[in-house]
């Protein structure tokens, strides 16, 4: 592969770079997580599982060499693609292109999509295998985590298929999986910032008991600060006697979750705990 010297121009170097950025021999940007999907069976399977209707507008993140986009265009009314790399964008003009989601943006992309309004019907996304398995993990699974709880609060997520690293060029270092994400409609009547604040506390040490996590000084200090702010803004008298730790332990005992562990709690458990704290004037924002 030719090299282009710094601070200088070279017709030979420019020609080499141009040739290497062609659809047949692109230069892959590892920082952007570029791996071109080459397996036609995987591309066809993704489109099939998306259940695309002729009236649908499809959003594809990260266009590549066109293996997926071409198939999407056969089904959808319109395909909108987003590409950060201007070199790939230039190739996209020459030929409709598509590739897998850049894995380093997996989490923010997922929640950005789930927060989008109007709500979309479904999303079929390819992620790093472990990330995908975290999304669908259930209480008690080794990979069950804060991501699992938050994503499943807002959507129904199903694992669609495994994708071998050999399905890409160049092969990434990780295996991949495709998941189907269907936002819950209507959305649950929960303040997501409050919810995530509670879940964050419980997953500080997910295998410790709920009671142990809430007894830490940092959590008690946070709850006291938020409690004082809540009382001040809502003209509510402070508890008398003022005993934040005692009140927290009382709430945990009343919910029956003091000895539970975040790694084994389901969505109903988290919701019950959040409601109990909010009713007592404790907030997690």
C-alpha positions in Angstrom: 0.0 0.0 0.0 1.4 3.4 -1.0 2.1 6.1 1.6 1.5 9.9 1.3 4.2 12.0 2.9 3.3 14.6 5.5 3.1 18.2 4.3 3.8 17.4 0.7 1.8 16.5 -2.4 2.5 13.7 -4.8 0.7 12.7 -7.9 1.8 9.1 -7.3 0.7 9.2 -3.7 -2.6 10.8 -4.6 -3.2 8.2 -7.2 -2.4 5.5 -4.7 -4.7 6.9 -2.1 -7.5 7.3 -4.7 -7.1 3.7 -5.8 -7.1 2.5 -2.2 -10.3 4.3 -1.3 -12.2 2.8 -4.2 -15.0 0.4 -3.5 -12.8 -2.5 -4.5 -9.9 -1.6 -2.2 -10.9 0.9 0.5 -8.7 2.1 3.4 -10.6 1.1 6.6 -10.6 3.6 9.5 -10.2 1.5 12.6 -11.2 4.5 14.8 -14.6 4.6 13.2 -15.0 0.8 13.5 -15.2 0.3 9.8 -15.8 -3.4 8.8 -17.6 -4.1 5.5 -20.4 -6.7 5.7 -19.6 -9.1 2.9 -21.9 -12.1 3.7 -25.0 -11.9 1.5 -26.9 -14.3 3.6 -26.5 -12.1 6.7 -27.6 -9.0 4.8 -30.6 -10.8 3.5 -31.4 -12.1 7.0 -31.3 -8.7 8.5 -33.7 -7.2 5.9 -36.0 -10.2 6.3 -36.2 -9.8 10.1 -36.8 -6.1 9.8 -40.2 -6.9 8.2 -39.9 -3.7 6.1 -43.1 -2.4 4.4 -43.2 -0.6 1.0 -44.2 2.6 2.7 -41.4 2.5 5.3 -38.5 5.0 5.5 -35.4 3.2 6.8 -32.4 4.8 8.6 -29.1 3.0 8.1 -26.0 4.0 10.2 -22.6 3.8 8.6 -22.8 3.1 4.8 -20.1 0.8 3.5 -19.9 -1.1 0.1 -23.7 -1.4 -0.5 -24.4 -5.0 0.4 -27.1 -4.1 2.9 -28.4 -0.9 1.4 -29.2 -2.4 -2.0 -31.4 -5.0 -0.3 -33.1 -2.4 1.8 -33.9 -0.3 -1.3 -35.7 -3.4 -2.7 -38.1 -3.3 0.2 -38.4 0.2 1.5 -39.9 3.4 0.1 -36.7 5.3 1.0 -33.4 4.6 2.8 -31.6 7.4 4.6 -27.9 6.7 5.4 -25.5 8.5 7.8 -21.8 8.4 7.1 -19.1 10.2 9.2 -16.1 9.3 6.9 -16.1 11.7 3.9 -14.2 9.1 1.8 -17.0 6.6 2.2 -19.6 9.3 1.6 -17.9 10.0 -1.7 -18.0 6.3 -2.6 -21.7 6.3 -1.6 -22.5 8.7 -4.3 -21.0 6.3 -6.8 -22.8 3.3 -5.4 -25.5 2.8 -2.8 -23.7 1.4 0.3 -24.3 0.0 3.8 -22.5 -1.7 6.7 -22.9 -2.6 10.3 -23.3 -0.1 13.2 -20.0 1.3 14.4 -19.7 -0.6 17.7 -18.2 2.2 19.8 -21.4 4.2 19.5 -23.7 1.2 20.3 -25.0 2.4 23.7 -25.6 6.1 22.9 -27.1 5.1 19.5 -29.6 2.7 21.2 -30.9 5.2 23.6 -30.9 8.0 21.1 -33.2 5.9 18.9 -35.4 4.9 21.9 -35.8 8.6 22.8 -36.7 9.6 19.3 -40.1 11.1 18.6 -42.2 10.2 16.8 -41.6 6.6 17.9 -40.4 4.2 15.2 -42.1 0.8 14.7 -38.9 -1.4 14.8 -35.2 -1.3 14.5 -32.9 -4.1 13.4 -29.4 -3.4 14.6 -26.1 -5.3 14.5 -23.9 -5.0 17.6 -20.8 -6.6 19.1 -22.0 -10.0 20.4 -21.5 -9.2 24.1 -23.3 -5.9 23.8 -26.2 -7.6 22.1 -26.4 -10.3 24.8 -26.4 -7.6 27.5 -29.4 -6.0 25.8 -31.4 -9.2 26.0 -30.1 -10.6 29.3 -32.6 -11.5 31.9 -32.5 -11.3 35.7 -29.9 -13.9 37.0 -27.9 -14.0 33.7 -24.2 -13.2 34.0 -24.5 -10.4 31.5 -27.6 -8.8 33.1 -26.6 -5.2 33.9 -27.8 -1.6 33.9 -27.9 -1.6 30.1 -30.3 -4.6 30.2 -32.7 -2.9 32.7 -32.8 0.4 31.0 -33.2 -0.9 27.5 -35.9 -3.4 28.5 -37.8 -0.7 30.3 -38.3 1.1 27.0 -38.5 -1.7 24.5 -39.0 -5.3 23.6 -35.6 -6.7 22.4 -35.1 -10.0 20.8 -31.9 -11.7 19.5 -32.2 -12.4 15.8 -29.0 -14.0 14.7 -25.3 -14.5 15.3 -22.9 -13.1 12.7 -19.4 -14.5 12.4 -16.4 -12.2 12.3 -15.6 -13.8 8.9 -18.7 -12.2 7.4 -16.7 -8.9 7.3 -13.8 -7.5 5.4 -11.5 -7.0 7.2 -12.6 -9.4 10.0 -13.2 -7.5 13.2 -11.7 -8.8 16.5 -15.1 -9.6 17.9 -18.2 -11.7 16.9 -21.4 -9.9 16.2 -25.2 -10.3 16.7 -28.3 -8.8 15.2 -31.1 -7.7 17.5 -34.7 -6.5 16.9 -35.8 -3.5 19.0 -39.4 -2.6 19.3 -40.2 0.5 21.4 -43.0 0.0 23.9 -46.1 2.0 23.0 -47.3 3.7 25.0 -44.0 4.3 26.8 -44.0 3.4 30.5 -45.0 6.5 32.7 -41.6 6.7 34.3 -39.2 9.6 34.5 -36.2 7.9 32.8 -33.6 10.1 34.6 -35.0 9.1 37.9 -35.1 5.4 36.9 -31.6 5.4 35.6 -30.4 7.2 38.8 -31.8 4.4 40.9 -30.5 1.6 38.6 -27.0 3.3 38.7 -27.0 3.1 42.5 -28.0 -0.6 42.5 -25.5 -1.6 39.9 -22.6 0.0 41.7 -22.1 -3.5 43.1 -24.7 -5.6 41.4 -24.0 -8.7 43.5 -24.3 -6.9 46.8 -27.7 -6.6 48.5 -29.8 -3.5 47.8 -29.5 -2.6 51.5 -25.7 -2.7 51.3 -25.6 -0.4 48.3 -27.9 2.1 49.9 -25.8 2.2 53.1 -22.7 3.6 51.4 -21.8 7.1 52.4 -21.9 8.5 48.8 -25.4 7.2 48.2 -26.8 8.5 51.5 -25.2 11.9 50.9 -26.7 12.1 47.4 -30.2 11.2 48.7 -29.9 13.7 51.5 -28.9 16.5 49.1 -31.7 15.6 46.7 -34.2 15.3 49.6 -33.4 18.8 50.9 -33.7 20.2 47.4 -37.1 18.5 46.9 -38.4 19.8 50.2 -37.2 23.4 49.5 -38.6 23.5 46.0 -42.0 22.1 47.0 -42.4 23.9 50.4 -42.4 20.6 52.3 -41.2 20.3 55.9 -38.1 18.2 56.5 -38.7 14.9 58.2 -38.7 15.0 62.0 -36.5 13.6 63.4 -34.1 14.1 60.5 -32.7 10.7 59.9 -32.0 9.9 56.2 -30.3 6.6 56.8 -33.1 5.4 59.1 -35.8 6.4 56.5 -33.9 4.7 53.7 -33.7 1.5 55.7 -37.4 1.8 56.5 -38.3 2.1 52.8 -36.2 -0.9 51.9 -37.8 -3.0 54.6 -41.3 -2.0 53.5 -40.7 -3.0 49.9 -39.2 -6.3 50.9 -36.2 -5.7 48.7 -33.5 -4.9 51.3 -31.9 -8.4 50.8 -32.4 -8.6 47.1 -29.6 -8.2 44.5 -29.7 -6.0 41.4 -28.4 -8.9 39.3 -31.6 -10.8 40.1 -34.3 -8.1 40.2 -36.8 -7.7 37.5 -38.4 -4.4 36.1 -41.3 -4.6 38.6 -38.9 -4.8 41.5 -37.1 -1.6 40.3 -40.3 0.2 39.7 -41.7 -0.7 43.2 -38.5 0.6 44.8 -38.5 3.8 42.8 -42.1 4.6 43.6 -41.5 4.0 47.3 -38.5 6.4 47.4 -40.3 9.0 45.4 -43.3 8.9 47.7 -41.0 9.5 50.6 -39.5 12.6 48.9 -36.3 10.9 47.8 -35.2 11.4 44.2 -32.3 10.2 42.0 -32.0 12.9 39.4 
